[in-house]
């Protein structure tokens, strides 16, 4: 009998690109009926002679010809940049969505922990959701009862187990969801990057539990941006790039290959233009905020600059920047409205430039990269965009002579130490 528990063959997934409607249901139905008849949209604000017919609507391939096999007991990390298709692949494996082409075959029960909010009924209590999920996995009540106390203890929600989960914090929700998924003994456990919601202690506990699941002969598929976690937990890893399998090999080799690709990123990024939506134009890092510079000394500030366009006056426009290490550890998030909340009031149409500095002697020597997001909540959101990369170097400070003691650290803050002799 074959040990293969998941077989993915020539998987393709296509999405249709569009915009969120701001019309009433009646207007949406009128527009749909006009498209079906090949007529002009009666609710279109601007009639364009160059409009594409409905058959030519832009489409996006989230996955392209993905094929691989997973054997019983494998712990596989799935890595890749934002938008590479990782979550789409897991949704197909979890049967949340269907592929456009290709097929997936399974052997055994599957438990999935995807984004926060999936898997539980919000009106049911934690206790009721445990039994509901167990029933979905095909377990009997007696079998679930034997695992119940272990799940509650792991999730640390004993006081709230009879409270509807809609009242749980995101951290409580994820703790219980992971406890259910891991302890109800599925043959295949699928975990997306939801563990980022939990605190460091809980993340460590989850990684330990996934390791135990693998040792029990069950299979784990783990999506993460934490390269250190992938290397320590997983035997093999799969790298997705623009929806395609770039490489699948032992975890250390795949992580090193991925990081080597990332090191070629530029200190400057140019972005495509959009006519009607808020969008980025250019971003770069440097020392003076004038010229891009990819290598920056420890004793110099890191100037981050982003140019963007607001096509029409809008309220609550927010620009967000994330800082990541070369191993995809999320270090920091900052927004332009953190220190200037008046920006939420109104932002007139036009071109804008934002700049902020990471002070000198803050980031430890190593490679880093940025990503940006912007938008108006509940109106238009721009997907997170990759930003420039840079390297912090240290050759002049006293600490540089014993840099091995600071290996893999992220911060190099110049803290003030006070020393005095005690007369004992």
Buried (B, 14 or more C-beta within 10 A) or exposed (E): EEEBBBBBBEBBBBBEEEEEEEEEEEBEEBBEEBBEEEEEBEBEEEEEEEEEEEEEEEEEBBBBBBEBBBBBBBBBBBBBBBBBBBBBBBBBBBEBEEBBEBEBEBBEBBBBBBBBBBBBEEEBBBBBBBBBBBEEBEBEEEBBEEBBEEBBEBBBBEEBBEBBBEEBEEBBBBBBBBBBBBBBBBBBBBBBBBBEBBEEEBBEBBBEBBBEBBEEEBBBBBBBBBBBBBBEBBBBBBBBBBBBBBBBBEBBEBBEBBBEBBEEBEBBBEBEEEEEBBBBBBBBBBBEBEEBBBEBBBEBBBBBBBBBBBBEEBEBBBBBBBBBBBBBBBEBEBBBBEEEEEBBEEBEEEEBEBEBEBEBBBBBBBBBBBBBBBBBEEBBBBEBBBBBBBBBEBEEBEBEEEBEEBEEEBEBEEEEEEEEEEEE
